[in-house]
Amino acid sequence: SYDPAYFGNGTKLTVLGE
C-alpha cells in the first residue's frame, strides 16, 4: 500500500492494493 502521494501538479492520489 502507499500513503497519499502528492504530484508536481498538486494532485493528491491515494493508491491502495499495492
PDB file as gemmi writes it, atoms N, CA and C in Angstrom:
CRYST1    1.000    1.000    1.000  90.00  90.00  90.00 P 1                      
ATOM      1  N   SER A   1       0.850  -1.198   0.000  1.00  0.00           N  
ATOM      2  CA  SER A   1       0.000   0.000   0.000  1.00  0.00           C  
ATOM      3  C   SER A   1       0.884   1.245   0.000  1.00  0.00           C  
ATOM      4  N   TYR A   2       0.304   2.345  -0.468  1.00  0.00           N  
ATOM      5  CA  TYR A   2       1.040   3.605  -0.495  1.00  0.00           C  
ATOM      6  C   TYR A   2       0.289   4.640   0.321  1.00  0.00           C  
ATOM      7  N   ASP A   3       1.054   5.558   0.922  1.00  0.00           N  
ATOM      8  CA  ASP A   3       0.425   6.725   1.532  1.00  0.00           C  
ATOM      9  C   ASP A   3      -0.052   7.643   0.416  1.00  0.00           C  
ATOM     10  N   PRO A   4      -0.945   8.588   0.713  1.00  0.00           N  
ATOM     11  CA  PRO A   4      -1.344   9.550  -0.310  1.00  0.00           C  
ATOM     12  C   PRO A   4      -0.123  10.240  -0.892  1.00  0.00           C  
ATOM     13  N   ALA A   5      -0.019  10.246  -2.216  1.00  0.00           N  
ATOM     14  CA  ALA A   5       1.155  10.811  -2.876  1.00  0.00           C  
ATOM     15  C   ALA A   5       0.783  12.129  -3.538  1.00  0.00           C  
ATOM     16  N   TYR A   6       1.635  13.104  -3.360  1.00  0.00           N  
ATOM     17  CA  TYR A   6       1.388  14.406  -3.979  1.00  0.00           C  
ATOM     18  C   TYR A   6       2.302  14.556  -5.185  1.00  0.00           C  
ATOM     19  N   PHE A   7       1.713  14.875  -6.324  1.00  0.00           N  
ATOM     20  CA  PHE A   7       2.466  15.024  -7.557  1.00  0.00           C  
ATOM     21  C   PHE A   7       2.748  16.501  -7.818  1.00  0.00           C  
ATOM     22  N   GLY A   8       3.628  16.787  -8.774  1.00  0.00           N  
ATOM     23  CA  GLY A   8       4.093  18.146  -9.037  1.00  0.00           C  
ATOM     24  C   GLY A   8       2.972  19.120  -9.356  1.00  0.00           C  
ATOM     25  N   ASN A   9       1.861  18.614  -9.904  1.00  0.00           N  
ATOM     26  CA  ASN A   9       0.748  19.496 -10.246  1.00  0.00           C  
ATOM     27  C   ASN A   9      -0.193  19.700  -9.057  1.00  0.00           C  
ATOM     28  N   GLY A  10       0.117  19.089  -7.918  1.00  0.00           N  
ATOM     29  CA  GLY A  10      -0.685  19.277  -6.716  1.00  0.00           C  
ATOM     30  C   GLY A  10      -1.800  18.263  -6.577  1.00  0.00           C  
ATOM     31  N   THR A  11      -1.896  17.340  -7.529  1.00  0.00           N  
ATOM     32  CA  THR A  11      -2.936  16.318  -7.470  1.00  0.00           C  
ATOM     33  C   THR A  11      -2.634  15.334  -6.342  1.00  0.00           C  
ATOM     34  N   LYS A  12      -3.647  15.006  -5.566  1.00  0.00           N  
ATOM     35  CA  LYS A  12      -3.497  14.036  -4.486  1.00  0.00           C  
ATOM     36  C   LYS A  12      -4.077  12.713  -4.943  1.00  0.00           C  
ATOM     37  N   LEU A  13      -3.273  11.667  -4.868  1.00  0.00           N  
ATOM     38  CA  LEU A  13      -3.736  10.353  -5.284  1.00  0.00           C  
ATOM     39  C   LEU A  13      -3.457   9.350  -4.177  1.00  0.00           C  
ATOM     40  N   THR A  14      -4.469   8.637  -3.747  1.00  0.00           N  
ATOM     41  CA  THR A  14      -4.292   7.570  -2.773  1.00  0.00           C  
ATOM     42  C   THR A  14      -4.297   6.246  -3.519  1.00  0.00           C  
ATOM     43  N   VAL A  15      -3.214   5.493  -3.366  1.00  0.00           N  
ATOM     44  CA  VAL A  15      -3.092   4.218  -4.057  1.00  0.00           C  
ATOM     45  C   VAL A  15      -3.228   3.098  -3.035  1.00  0.00           C  
ATOM     46  N   LEU A  16      -4.171   2.211  -3.268  1.00  0.00           N  
ATOM     47  CA  LEU A  16      -4.393   1.091  -2.362  1.00  0.00           C  
ATOM     48  C   LEU A  16      -4.213  -0.219  -3.117  1.00  0.00           C  
ATOM     49  N   GLY A  17      -3.775  -1.248  -2.407  1.00  0.00           N  
ATOM     50  CA  GLY A  17      -3.700  -2.576  -3.006  1.00  0.00           C  
ATOM     51  C   GLY A  17      -2.290  -2.944  -3.441  1.00  0.00           C  
ATOM     52  N   GLU A  18      -1.435  -1.971  -3.623  1.00  0.00           N  
ATOM     53  CA  GLU A  18      -0.040  -2.241  -3.952  1.00  0.00           C  
ATOM     54  C   GLU A  18       0.767  -2.149  -2.659  1.00  0.00           C  
TER      55      GLU A  18                                                      
END                                                                             
